[in-house]
């Protein structure tokens, strides 16, 4: 278990965060400049917090109050830097061996074994500048693992590589996670990576933790408007409550954006008619049909025209203009089987409880 | 021309080699300190190290005489240890040449070390390396080219030191008379051929070294 509770001010920016990370993948999620990398640097011991404490298991790595600051070299933290920081003057093999403490022969054997498991043995003699981005990523991972770390810090490990390689490395990371059960702190600003990789997500904004929980829970039901802005981004609408029924458990809300307006039914949220609210509908919770659905339990059925189809890594975003501008997330197979194309008329259906009211107070 | 006096040239090369070796170690250490450590008076130290570049050589020589002379603590300590004074010997010439070359070495080392990506050093730290090993295994190899170029320039600079050397080591033919001083001496006493010969040799050497340094810097 990793425990972090730190404050660090650099100029105008203040990092003030606290969290716990048990073995498994913990995602630090948030926009760039929100303090995610700073947190990793503090855990690794290459940035000294102003106050607070960092512990792994029962060992204190840093404690401002007790004046404990274990130097980076003694922390046994595996760190994959955002720019990878491979040593350009050394071969790939020498990079992987760099932090090993044993004798030459056993180091080489272990390094080659780690490289074998990450399928980068063929790059052993090459220099980092002569290998591909995906290979470089694995070399950095192999190097971080080679020194026998107690915890693994990954700073946007998949930001600079193509989709196919990403999928392969995610599989590698999952295998490492299964085998080693270390606390893995994984920094990203990609929702897909957070959902695919994360057992827990910690959402950062301007140096603070604004949400913590299971990725799906945090991403599907963002508790506050600021979390939603970071985690959902799509289908957030301003609206006015038209009717509100506590007994029925629902409210009717007129939502609008620059393109138009429409009425949706949302869960009852203690708001009176006429009150302004914000509604979010996760793109994955919307059903898309090419004919009008007649028999459905969904209380919200709208129609509109497809204006854009955008293929992402493992799903496709369909933009539909139907009263307002909707984003719907579907699989590639669905796009093919339904024969979806720009200009088609489609129907959107979603449940009342797929609409989330955002708490504006936070 | 069989009776050419090669002593001044030989002495200059010896002095320059020794001055360069002294200056490489101190220059790299100071360059690292200035590039990588934050401490009170850092820029003041940088300015002080730069002074030999801008001060008149005679001023530098004067300081060195005061600092190293037979009456000074350093001079006395040196004399009691070795039985010889420091000033008006070739050792004085080494010190004068070294001080003159130090700014070049420090400035270039600071730039070369400063250009090394700090993430690489941090990565080495997280891989269990001590500060000394981080320097030796990461910083130094990556800054090596700049440091070698700086050492070559420092050698060229030491080879031709005149003012400070004259003040500290004097002009004793066969003992402390370096090539630069011998040129002055030869023109004063009408031995123009000898002066020209040394001038051409020193110019050629300087040109070669600066050319090689530029080549080295242009390599990728």
Interface residues (C-beta under 8 A of the other chain):
Chain A: X41 X44 X45 X46 X71 X72 X73 X74 X75 X76 X77 X78 X79 X81 X83 X85 X87 X88 X89 X98 X99 X101 X143 X144 X147
Chain B: X117 X119 X120 X122 X123 X124 X125 X126 X127 X128 X129 X130 X137 X138 X141 X142
